[in-house]
Amino acid sequence: MSRQAMRAVGFFFLCIWLAGVVSAADPAAEAMKQLKTSIDRVLEVLNDKELAKPEHEADRRKSITEIIKSRFDFEEMAKRAMSRHWKDQTPEQAKSFVDLFTELLSASYIGKIEAYTDENVLYHDAMKKGPYIWIKTTIKGKDVNVPVEYRMFSRDGEWFVYDVVIEEVSLVSTYRDQFNQTISRESYDALVKKLQNKLNEIEALEKAGKPA
């Protein structure tokens, strides 16, 4: 190998190493990049004219749900929403609750997500809060701008959403208050029953073609 070729190879590996250093040194930028990638994928599905056809509604929703589940850690969200009550659950109860919570959140917000077909997402600050990254965005529409903050944590090099703050209202905090109130006044089983009833209600509305 010639000296020039060796220099080219050396420069190539130097670029790879520097990219890794920059990524490791700037977790906020990496978190925002991964979040933006997921949001862009959702927008691509929403703007797909073929998937927008009524006969492809199930496929569209399945695609959106898969993207969301790959970026949102619903188990972490469930733990934070349950707060001090989480430790009281058996492993079987915990798994069952996470499954139900995941289905409820997906069903609750999939219809709302589908409404954002003509809006743009603006990305603002990505702030480091201890081991977490909080990313401020705005959903910019024709008539209204909605501030949305994604709170993320890292696991094995990937960044996952553990809370969403919409117009300064935390999703996890809202559920935490509701869950704590129901468990304290009634019981854990009563909470599960209420969540299941809510999920059944949303699914029934969807089948009837009505907004949830």
N, C-alpha and C positions, 0 to 999 in steps of 0.2 A: 504494500500500500504506500502510495506516495505521501510526502510530507503534507501536501495540500489537502489530500483526502483525509489524512489523520486529523488535521486541524478542523475540517468540516465535521467529522464525526464527534470530535471533542466539543465543538461549539453546539452541536445538536444535543448532546447529553447535558451540557451546561444549561441550555434553555429549559430542558425538562426539569432539572434540579431546581432552577430558579422559580419555575412555575409552582413547584411543590412548596418551596419556601414561602412564596407570596401567599399561596392558598392557606398554609398553616398559620402564617402571621396575621392574616386578615379573615378571621372566621365570620365577621359580619358580612363581608362581601360574598363569601361562599354561601352563607345561609340565604342571602337575598337571591343569589344566582339560582339556587336549587328551588326556592319558592317560586320565582318568576318562571322557571321552566315548567313547573306543575300548573301554574295559572295559565300560561300560554297554551298548554296542552288542552286544558278545559275549554278555553276560548276557541281553539281550533275545532273541537267537537261541536260546540254551540253554533259555530258559523259554517258547519258542513251542511250544504244544501240537501244532500242526499239523506243524511241522518235526521234532518229537520222534518222529513215527511212523516205523517202520522203512523204509517205502517212500520216505521223504524224507531218509534219512541222507546221501546224496550231496549234496543241496542244502544241508543244514545244515552239513556240513563245508566246502563251497565258500564259504558265507557267512562262516564263522568265519575261514577261511584268508585271504580277501580283507581282512577287518578287520585281522587281525594283520599282513599284509604292508603295509598302509597306515600302520602305526605303528612297525613294527620295521624298522630298516635292516640287512638281512641281509648286504649287501655290507660295511658297516662292521664288523659282527660277524665276518665271515669274515676280513677284514684283520687285526683284532685277534687272532683265534684263530691265524692263521698266523704272526703276528708277523714276525720277521726273515726268514722263508722266503717272505713275500709278494713281495718284490722280485725273487725268482729266477724268477717265473712270467712266461710270455709273456702278452700281452693275451687270447689265445684260451684259454690255460690258466686264467687268472684268472676269466674269464667262466664257463667250464665249471664251475670249482670253486664259484663263488658260487651257480650254479644248483643244483648237487648239495647244497651245504650248506643252502640254503633249503628244498629238498624234504625233506631229512633232518630238519631241525628241525621243520618243519611236521608231518611224519608222526609224529615222536617224541612231540610234545606235544599234538597235536590230541585224542587219546584221553584224556589227563590233563585237558585243559581241559573236555571233555564231562562229566567226573565232578563238576564244580563247579556243580551245578544248584541246590542248596539253601543254598549258602554265601553269606556277605556279604563285601564287600571294604571294609575300613576304611582310610582315608587319614590318614597321620600327617604327619611332617615332609617338607618339600621343601627340600633344602639346596643352596646354590650352591657348586660345587666348580670354581673357575676358570670356563671357558666351559661347564661341564656342570651339570646339575641331577640330584641323586639324590633319588628319591622313595620314602619308606618306606610300605609298606602291610602289611596283615595279612588273609589269607584266613581268615575266622572261620567255623568249622563247629560242629557239635554236639559233636564229641568232640575236635577238635584245632584249634589256631590256627597257621597257617603264615606266618611273616614273609617278605615278598617285597619286594625293593628294585629299582626300575627306574632305570637310569642312562641319561640322555638328553642329546642334543646338538641344537643348533638349526641349521636350514638353510632359508633363504628364509622365515623366519617360522614354520616348522613345527618341532615338537619330535619327535625320533625316538629310540626305544630302541636303545642299542648294547650293553647288557649287562643281564642279570637275575641278581640275587643271591638265592638261595632258601636260607633257614636258614643264612645267612652263607657260602654256597658260590657263587662266581661261575661262571656258565655259560661265559663266555668264557675265564676262567682254566683251568677244567677241560679245555675243548677244546684250549687252547693247550699244556698239558702233554702231552696225548695226541698231538696233531699233531706236536709237536717230537720226542717220543720215537720215533714211527714213522718220520718223515723222517730223523732222525739215525741210527737203527739199520738202517733198510731204505732207503726211497726215497719220493719224492713219489708216484710211480705206485702204490706199495704202499698209501699212505694213501688215495688215490682209490679203489682197489679195495676196501679195507676199508669205506669209507663207502658205496660202492655196494652192497656185500653186506649191510650193516646196513639200508639203505633197502629192499632187496629182501625181507629177512627181515620187516621191519615190515609191508610191504604184503601179504606172504603171510599173516601172522597176521590182518590186518584182513579179508582175503577169507574166511578160515576162521572169522571171527567171534570170534576170541580176542583178549584184551588184549595190546597190544604191550609 
